[in-house]
Amino acid sequence: MSASIIAILGMGLSLGFVHALDADHVMAVSALSSARRNSRHIFLRSLRYCGFWALGHGAVLMVAALLLFGLGLGLPVGLQRFAEQSVGLVLIAIGLLLLRQLRQEQLSLHRHNHGDVEHTHLVDHRRQAAHASLPGDSRAHFPALVGVLHGLAGSAPALALVPVASGMGGGWAVAYVAVFSLSVLLGMLAVGAGLGGLQRFLANRGTRLLLWFRRFLALSTVGFGAYWFAQAL
């Protein structure tokens, strides 16, 4: 293995980690992995969602690399442009869905009797069902689809396929894409750990702090998605 190949693979490692921290990536996985009060599952949920996103992102890049180096085909420019616009729309949808979820989680009065004593207190009717669904949440696979969309859009294909311009052989070029994608996965797991730790910290300090954080996250995601869509037109 020559020094130039080592240098290019090292570049892929560093670029992948930095690419994982792009604002649209972080915004998407943050809103998707936003959890409620069950601090026991918040950290693992964030890691799982970020991991699924990175797997989807890496899968589409590997397919693009195999098409390019195996069949001499590339991703259509129109598809990448469509994916760019779709990223903005998906961010808006994720933010709106989070706002809808927050509204549905409103507390309501519950009245019951203990013998001759009547009690009235606040109960979240969806709490038990939501908590039970966290470990096996069927939506955990949705981040992978968002990752695929991000892989098709923006700078990811250009960054991952830099070896085309360097004259590397097809095998080493695919290895570069694999290293890049692995580094993206490590970067997203770092994002997930930080996000999960922050949400768990807020949850342990009180549900109101976590609620306001989730509201800010939802509104920010909608706003950023609108900006992204407008820039992609």
Residue pairs with C-beta under 8 A, 6 or more apart in sequence:
4 166
5 168
5 172
8 162
8 163
8 166
8 168
8 172
8 176
9 175
9 176
9 179
11 162
12 160
12 162
12 176
12 177
12 179
12 180
12 183
13 179
13 180
13 182
13 183
14 183
15 159
15 162
15 180
15 183
16 159
16 179
16 180
16 181
16 182
16 183
16 184
16 186
16 187
17 183
17 184
17 186
17 187
17 190
18 187
19 25
19 155
19 156
19 159
19 180
19 184
19 187
20 54
20 183
20 184
20 185
20 186
20 187
20 188
20 190
20 191
21 187
21 191
22 154
22 155
23 224
24 87
24 91
24 150
24 154
24 224
24 228
25 53
25 150
25 188
25 191
26 191
27 91
27 220
27 221
27 224
27 225
28 53
28 87
28 90
28 91
28 94
28 143
28 146
28 150
28 221
29 46
29 49
29 50
29 53
29 143
29 146
29 188
29 191
29 192
29 195
30 195
30 217
30 221
31 91
31 94
31 95
31 98
31 217
31 218
31 221
32 49
32 53
32 94
32 139
32 142
32 143
32 146
33 45
33 46
33 48
33 49
33 50
33 143
33 192
33 195
33 196
34 98
34 199
34 214
34 217
34 218
35 41
35 42
35 45
35 46
35 134
35 199
35 203
36 105
36 127
36 130
36 131
36 210
37 127
37 131
37 203
37 207
37 210
38 130
38 131
38 134
38 203
39 199
39 200
39 203
39 204
41 131
41 134
41 135
42 196
42 199
42 200
42 203
43 193
43 196
43 197
43 199
43 200
44 135
44 196
45 134
45 137
45 196
46 192
46 193
46 195
46 196
46 199
47 189
47 192
47 193
47 196
48 140
48 192
49 140
49 143
49 192
50 143
50 188
50 189
50 191
50 192
50 195
51 185
51 188
51 189
51 192
52 140
52 141
52 142
52 143
52 144
52 147
53 143
53 144
53 146
53 147
53 150
53 188
54 147
54 181
54 184
54 185
54 187
54 188
54 189
55 144
55 147
55 185
56 143
56 144
56 145
56 146
56 147
56 148
56 150
56 151
57 147
57 148
57 150
57 151
57 156
57 181
57 184
58 147
58 151
58 181
58 182
58 184
58 185
59 144
59 147
59 148
59 151
60 147
60 148
60 151
60 152
61 151
61 156
61 157
61 160
61 177
61 180
61 181
62 174
62 177
62 178
62 181
64 74
64 75
64 151
64 157
64 160
64 161
64 177
65 160
65 161
65 173
65 174
65 177
66 174
67 73
67 74
67 75
68 74
68 161
68 164
69 170
69 173
69 174
70 170
75 152
75 157
79 152
80 152
80 153
80 154
80 157
81 232
83 149
83 150
83 152
83 153
83 154
84 153
84 154
84 228
84 232
85 229
85 232
85 233
86 149
86 153
87 149
87 150
87 153
87 154
87 225
87 228
87 229
87 232
88 225
88 226
88 227
88 228
88 229
88 230
88 231
88 232
89 225
89 229
90 146
90 149
90 225
91 221
91 222
91 224
91 225
91 228
92 221
92 222
92 225
92 226
92 229
93 225
94 146
94 221
94 225
95 217
95 218
95 219
95 220
95 221
95 222
95 223
95 225
96 218
96 222
98 214
98 217
98 218
98 221
99 215
99 218
99 219
99 222
102 211
102 214
102 215
102 218
104 126
105 124
105 126
105 130
107 122
107 123
107 124
108 122
108 123
108 124
108 125
109 120
109 121
109 122
109 123
110 120
110 121
110 122
110 123
110 125
111 118
111 119
111 120
112 118
112 119
113 119
150 156
151 157
159 180
160 176
160 177
160 180
160 181
161 173
161 177
162 176
163 172
163 173
163 176
163 177
164 173
168 176
198 213
199 210
199 213
202 209
202 210
202 213
203 209
203 210
